Amino acid sequence: MDKLIENAYKISRKNLKEIKKLLKSQGYKKVWTKGVFSIYGDLRPLAVEAGFGDWGPDGIIENEKYGSNFLISAVFYK
């Protein structure tokens, strides 16, 4: 299981890096990416607010299509 988490983290980090690069090439000056293990706080409330899913009874976000089998990442820009 640890290898699966590590691989998912690496893929997520690579994708966020590419998105950040793309946004900067389009003229956005300040771009922040928050990945799976964000030290900036819990991204789950943002996912619920955005309509991605609902809170499950165990505190995990559940999506109609994906269940709880997904990772939450975020990109913030100015």
N, C-alpha and C positions, 0 to 999 in steps of 0.2 A: 504494500500500500504506500509506503514512503516513496518509492520510485515513481509511482503514479502522480503523487502530489508534487514531487520535484520536477517531473516533466511538464505538468500543467503550469507550474510556476514559470518555468523557462519559456514556454510558448507564450504565455500571457505577457511576460516582461518584454519579449521580442516584439510582439504586436503593439504594445503600448509605445515602445521606442520608435517604431515605424510611424505610428499615428502622430506622435509628437513632432517628428521630423517633417511630416507632410504639412501639419498646421503651421510650423515655423516657415516653411517654404512659401506658404500662402500669405505671409505677412504678420501673423500673430506673434507678438513679442514675448509674451509670458505664457508658457504652457506648463501645466503640472499634470503628472500622471500618478494615479494611485492604484496600486496593484492589489493582488490577492492578500498580501500580508501588510496592509497599510498601517503605519504607525500614526497616521493622522486621524484615526477614528474608524468607527464601524460604518461601512458603506451600505449595509442592509436597509436602513431607513430610507436612503436615497433611492434604492431599487424599488421599494414598495411605493414610494411617492411617485416614481416615474411610471408606475403601472406594470412593472415587470412580473410581479407576483404578489402573493399574500403571505402574511406571517403564519407559519405552521404552529401546532401546539407545543413543539419543542424549541421554538425560537429560530428555526431555519426557514428561509424564504422558499416557498413552493410555487413553481411556475406550471401553468396548465399543460404546456407542451413538453417541458424538460424535467418536470418534477423538481427535485432538489439537486440534480446533476449538472451544475454549472458553476462558474466562478464569476465574481463581481469585480469589475475594474472600473475606473472612472478617469475621464480626461477633463480638466478644467483649463480654461483659457481666458485671457483678457484681450 
